[in-house]
Amino acid sequence: MGKTGGKGISYFGLVAMGIGCMLGTSWLLLTGTWLETAGGPLNLVVAFALCIIIELPFAFAYMEAIPMLPLPGGEVVYSYAAFGSRGGFAVGWAGILMNTIVFCWVDLAAVSLLDELFPALGRTAVLYELGDFPVTLPNVAIQLALAGAILWVQLRGANVCASLAKLATVVLLIMCAVGLAVCFTHFDPAVYASDGGLDFDFAGSASLLSLLVFSVAGWETVSKAAADASGPAARKAGAALITCLFLVTGILCLVSTAVAGCMPWREAVGRTAPFADVLVSITGVPAVRVLFLATAFVGAVGVMNSTLYSSARMLYGLSRFALVSRAFSALHPKYGTPARCIWFTAAFVVLTPFTGRLFFLPFINIASLATIVMWIMSLAAVLRLRRARPDLRRPVRMPGGRVTAVLGVAASVFLAGNILLPFSPGALDGLEYALAAALAALGGLLYGFRDRTLSDEAREALIFGGPERR
């Protein structure tokens, strides 16, 4: 099977797809929340450092997996090769859920940004209220139109998706760099230390870590895009993934630090966009806030583009290996893109405008659980394949060897316990378990209707050198 739509993604395109899925709006909208959760800027920096330590073993595992099995579907391929049909489907469905939920959530966040820029949108033609959240006709229309525009881009092919990702990434990086330069020229250590900013409390760092693990997710998008990359770029996909992880985590930490150095951190708590507010205070130009809100909207579009791409490619991977109906493998007659996969995953967003923010937090927590499943399964697959498939070509080995493997297992235990143990900060509640069960049942239904005509030998051929192998 060749590239699904387009002439191939470049190295910068891979980086842009990863950054586009990671940066989004959090750099502007979540600074106050992060500072409040951490209990101060020093605790925040420690939390970001721990986040890197926890996620790095998983990223290293992807570095080995991507060039070893550079096929559409990413994690689906790694887990199927290691654990068979059920393992491949489980991680594939988790990835589809994670990316689809983020796609829907960011569609909602993008309209919320427009409400900040144009307040009348959130008050005009109120259709009804759900949980004290108004659902308005303009917001519904904009959300559906925005999702439709992203769907159109996806149908056009991987290179078009990468072009949109590049544009969004360039805009975000330039604006973040300019804003950080302005803030750090006015950085005041006394302000940073005020309100106990230098008081260290590990409990605060641990609490923030529960949020950050998911906020910094998205670098794994590169594993799906690698199958659509050009030759030289495909060989550097692992480096692109690591670049995304360090660059975005660094930007998010620097933005929060810059805010705390220009404004007492407790004043940032409760503000919608404290980074923009600081810049307005420094420059004296109110239009700066509008400019940065518009930039965050561009970031939201970038996230929607990358997440829909990832979810559709994972469904396509499931279909190619007959883990769901092979009907999903049909490609667009003109663009060669997995059109049915794109339509299926995008269909979930149709319900989002009509629920408003009612299920906002529960679905985000379910997306966190799905992300953890995907990372842990991919790490486990890499370790298992070293014994089960020592003959596989491995151009890149997971850096750190056994040390990385041990750290990865420890990180897996931490992440799983953090979201599943009732007393942990990120534990799911009853509603979230019910929603997760319902989505798992939907996945089970799709798996039950899989194409059973493809033999295990044929699946093996697809992955390990059959006629459809790239």
N, C-alpha and C positions, 0 to 999 in steps of 0.2 A: 504494500500500500504506500503510495507516495504522500507528499505533503497535502494536507486538506485545505486547499484554497490558497493560491498565491505563489510567488516566486521564492518565498523563504524569508524568515525573520533574521535580521542581523544581530550582532552581539548587543549593540545599543538597544535594539528592539526587545531583546530578552530582558535586559536591565529595566527598560521602560515598562514592560509588562509587569515585572515584579514590583517596582516602585509604585506603579499605577494602582496596584491592588493593595499596597500597604499604607501609603501616605494619606490619600483621601482627604478627610476633613478633620481627623483627630488632632493634627498639629495646631489647628486654630481653635477648635471647639472643646477639647477635653483637658486643656491645661489646668483650669481651675479645679476640675474634678480630681485630677491626678494629685495636685498639691494638697487638696483637702484629705484625700484618702491616705496619702503618705504621711501627713502631719508635718510637712515642712520640706524645703528644697533639698537638704542633704539626704533625707530619707528617700526622696525621689531619685536622686542620682544613684544611690545604692541599689534601689529596685531595678533601675534600668541595667545596671551592671549585672545583677543576678539574672535578669531576663536573657541577656546575651549568653551567659554561662549555661542556662537551661536549654535554650534553643539551639545552641551551636552543635551539640552532638547530633541532633536530628538533621541539621543542615549539612553536616559532614557526611551523614549517611546518604543523603540525596546526591552529594558530589560523586559518590561511588556508583549509585544506582542509575543515574541519568545516562552516562555514556555506555553503561553495561547493557541496558535495555532501552534504547532511544525510540520507543514506539508511542503512538497516540494513546493517551489514557494515563500516562504517568504512573501514579501509585497503584492503579489497577493492575498494571503489568507486573510491577515488583511483587505485589502481594499474591497475585495469581501464581506466579512462578514459584513462590516459596510455600504457599499454603493451599493452593488449589482453588477450585471454583468458589467455594463459600468465602474464603479469605479475600479473593479478588473482588467479589461482589460487595462484601462488607465495607472494605475501604473505599471502593468506588462510590457506593451509595452515601457514605459519610462525606466524601469530598463534594458530591453533588449537592447534598443538603447544606454543607457549610457555605459553599460559594453562592448557592441560590438564595439562602437567607441573607447573606451580606448584600447581594444584588438588590433584594427587596428593601432591606433596611436603608441602604444608601440612596435608593430612589426616594424614600421618605425623607431622609436627611437633606437631600438636594432641594426638595420643595420647602423644607423648613428654613433653609438658607434664603430662598427666594422670599419667604414670609418675612424674614428679617429685613430684606432689602425693600420689599413692597408689602407692608403690613396689611393692606386691604385684602390681599389674597387669602389670608387666614380668617377673615371676618365676613366676606361677601358670600351670599347664597349658601348659607349653612344648610346642609341636607339633614343632618342629625348629629347627635353626640354619642360617643362610646367611651364610657369611663371618664367623663368630663373632658374628653378631647373632641373638639368639633371637626366634622368632616365637611369640607366645603366643595362646591362644584368646581371652582377654578383649580384648586389643588388636585382634585381627582383627574381633571383633564390634563394638567401639566404632567403629573406622574405617568399617566398612560402614554402621553406623547413622548416623554423623555425615554421611557422604556422601549417604545416603538422605534425611536431613532437609534438606540444602541443595538436593537435587534437587526435593523437594516445594515448597520456597520458589520455586524458579525456575519451576516449572510454574504457579504462581499468578499470575505476571505481573510486569512491570517495576516497578510501584509497590510491590509487596510486597518485591521484591529491594532497592529503594531504601530502604524502611522498615527492613529489617534492617541495611543499610549505615549508615543514620543512627544507629541504636541503637549499633552497634559503634563507630562513629566518635566519638560523644559520650562513650562510656565510656572509650575510649582517650585522647582529648584531655584529659579531666578528670583521669584518673590520671597521665598524663604531666606535665600542668601542675602538679599537686600535688607529684609527686615531684621535679620540677625546682626548684620553689620551695623545698622543704626542703633539697635538696642545695646550691643556690647560696647559701643563708643560712649554710651551713657550709663554703663553698668556701675553700680555703687555697692561695694562690699558691705557697707554698713546696712544698706537696705536688705541685702541678701541675708544678713545675719539677724535682722530684726524679727520679732515675734517668735524667737526660738528657732530660727531657720537653721542654725548649726547644731541644734540638739539632736542627737542620734537616738532613734528608737527602732529597733529591728522589727517590732510588731507592725509599725507603720509601713516599713519597706515591704514586709511580707504581705500586708493587705493590698498594697498597690500592685505587687507582683501578680496577684490573682487576676487583675484587670489587664495588665500589660501583656501577658502571654498571648492573649487573643488580639490585643490592639496592634501588636507588632507582627502578627501572622500575615501571610500573603506571599512571602518569598517563594513558597513551594509552587506558585503559579509557573515559575520558570520550567519546572519539570514537564508540564503539559506543553508549553510553547516550544520546548527543545525538539519535539518531533516535527515541528514546522520550520525549524531553523535551517539556514544555509550551512554548508559544510564546515567552514572555519568556526562559525558561531556555535554550531552544535557541539563541537569539541570543547568549547569554553563555557558551556552552560553552567557547570558547577561553579566556576569563578563568578559568573553573573549572579548566581543565587546568593553567594556569600557577600558580594558587593551590595546587593539589595538589603540584606539583613543588617550589615554594619552601617550603611549610609542612612537608611531610614531611622534606625534606632538612635543613631547619633543626632540626627536632625530633631527628632521628637524630644530628646533629652536637652538639647541646646535651647530649643524654643522655651521649654518650661523654665530652664535656668535663667534665660534672658529676662523673662517676665519677672521672676523672683528677684532679679538684680536691679530692676527699674521700678518695682511696685511692691510694697509689703505683701508677702504671699497670701495673707489672709484676705486682703482686698481683692485678690484675683478670684477667690472662691465665690461662686454664684454668678459670675459674669459669663455671658455667652461667648465672647471672643476676647479674652484678656490680652493676647498678643497684639491684636489690632488696636485695642484701647491704649496700650502702652505706646504704640507708634503714633497714635493720634496725639497723646499727651506730649511726646517728644517733638513732633513736627508742627503741632498746632494746626494741622489740616484735617478737618472732619472727613473729607472725601477718602482719606486713607483707609478708614474702616470699611467703606463701601468696596474699595478696590480689593481688600483682602477677603471680604466675604465672597466677592465674585471669583477670586482665585480659589477659594475653598470649593465653590460650585464646580469649577473646572476639575478639581481633584476628585469630587464625587463622580463626575462623568467618567474619569479615568478608572475609578474603582469598579463602576458598573461594567465598563468595557472588559476589564481583566477578569472579573468574577464570572460573567456570563460566558466568556471564552473558556474558562477553566471547567465550569460545570458541564458545558456542552461537549468538550473534549473528553471528559471522564465518562459521560454517558456513551459517547461514540466508542471509547475503549471497551466498555462493558458489552456493547453490541457486537463489536468485531470478534470478540471471543465467546459470543453466544451466551453471555451471562444475563442478558435481557433479549428481547426479540431482535432478530437480525434486521427487522424492518427499519430500525433506527440507524442502520449503517448507510442508508441511501444518501447519496451526495447530491447537492444542487447541480442541475444539468449544465449551468453556465459557469458558476464560480467554484465548483468542486468542494463546497463546504458541507459539513454534516447538518443539513437544513432541518431535518426532523428533530435532531437532538437540541438544536438551538430553539426551535419553536416549543418543544416540550419544557425545557428548563425556564424559558422566558414566560411561559404561561402562568407560573406561580405568582408573578408580579401583578397579574390582573386583580387578584384579591386584595393586595396591599393597600391601595388607595381607599378602599371601603372599610378597612378596619382601623385606620388612623394609627395612633400610637398604643392601642390597647394591648397588643401582644409584643410590643417592642422589646422589653427586657427578657421575657421568657424565651423568645426565639433566638435572641443573641446568646443566651446561655446554652441553648441547644447547639448553636453553631460552634460554641467553644468546645462542647463535648465532642462534636463531630471532628473538629480540628485535632483534638488530642488523639482520637482513634486513628486518624490518618497518619499522624506523625509516628505514633508508637508502632503501628503496623508496618510502616515503611522501614523504620529502624530494625525491627525484628526480622523483616524480610531480607535486608542486606546481610545481617548476621547469619541467618539460616542458610542463605544461598551460598555462603562461603564453604559450608560443609556439603550441602545437597548438590550444588552445581559448581564445583571448583574449576570446571572446564570453561566457564563463561569468560569471555574477554573482558578484562577490567583495566581500561586505560588509566583510571584514577582509583586509588585506594583511599578509603576513609582515613583522613589524617588523625594521628594520635593513637591508632591501633587499639590495643586492649584498654588503654586509659579512657579513650573516647567511648568505647563500648560500655565500660563500667559507669561512666558519667551519664551515658544515655539511658541505661537501665534505671539509675537513681532518679533521673529527671522524669522518666516515665512513671515511676511509682509516685513521685511528688505530684505530677499533674493529674494522674488518675485519682489519687486520694483527695486532692484539693477540690475536685468537682463532684466526687461521689460520696465522701464521708459526710455525714449530717452536720458535724460540728465545725467543718472547715469553712473558710471565708467565701469560697466560690461554690458551695454546695447547691445542687438543684433542689427545688421545692416540689410539692406534690403536683401542681399544675404543669411544671416543666417536665417531670417524669411522664405525665400523661400525654403531653404533646410529643415527646420523644418516642413513646411507645406507638402512637398513631402514625408517625412518620416512618418508624421501623416497619410497621405493618404494611404501609404502602410500598416500601422497598421489597418486603417479602412477597407481595402480590406480583410485582414486576419480575422478581426472580422466579416465581412459580410459573410464569408464562414465558420463560426463556426458551430459546430454540434448542431442543434436545436432540436434534439430528446431527449436530457436530460432535464427533467423537473426541475423546481425550487426546488421542494421537494427533488429530487435526489441530486441536488447540495448541498442543506442544509445538507443532510445526510452525504455526503463526508466530509464536514467540521466539523460538530458538532456531529459525532459519528456513521456514517454509516459504512458499511462493509469494506470500503477501509481506514477507519481511523486507524492510527497506534496505 
